[in-house]
Amino acid sequence: MRQYSTAKRRALTDFLKEHSDKQFSVEEITDALMDTGISRKDAIKQTAKELDLPKNVVYDAALNIDE
């Protein structure tokens, strides 16, 4: 389980490092994580943790991705 969490964190940090010259919205970060194969639930949890935001805020933003 710990390796899985590390893989999610690595996916997020790799994405942010690749595009360090840009500012990203919560939706963009969550969508990018989901594109790497991480479930929506885990992408929301990881985004909230990394950005120090409440999960419900990130969840609401993630719902806008599909619209």
N, C-alpha and C positions, 0 to 999 in steps of 0.2 A: 504494500500500500504506500509506503514511504517513497518508493521509486516512482510510482505513478504521480504523486504530488510533485515530486521534483521535475518530472517530465512536463507537467503543466506549467510549472513556474518557468522552466527553461524555454518553453514555446513562447510564453509571453515576453520574457526578457529578450529573446532572440528577435522577435518581431519589433519590439521597441528600439533595439539597437540598430536594426536594419534601416529604420526610418527615424533616426534620432533628430533629424532636422525638421520634423513635423510635430504638430500637436494633434492628439487624437481624442475623439469623443469616446464616451463609454460604449456607445453602440459600435463604433469601429473596432475597438479593442476586443469586445465580446464576440463580434462577428469574425474577426481574424482568428481568435482562438477556436471557434467552432469550425472554421475552415481547415484547421489542423487535425480535425477528427475528435476533438474534445466535445463532450455532450454540452448541451445548452446549460444544464444545471451546474456542471463543473466550471464552465466558462464564466458564468455569472458569479459563482463563489470565488473563483480566482481573481477576477477583475475587481470585485468588491474588496478583497483582501489586499491586493497590490495598491489600489488607489485609496484605501482607507475610507471606503464609502459603505453605507448600509446596503445590505443585499437587496432590500426592497426597491431602492432607488435604481440599482443596476438592473434588477429584474424588469422594472417598468421600461427602462431604456431598451432592454433586449427585446421586449415585445414589439417595439417599433421597427425592429430589423425586418420582420416578415411582412410588414404592411407596405 
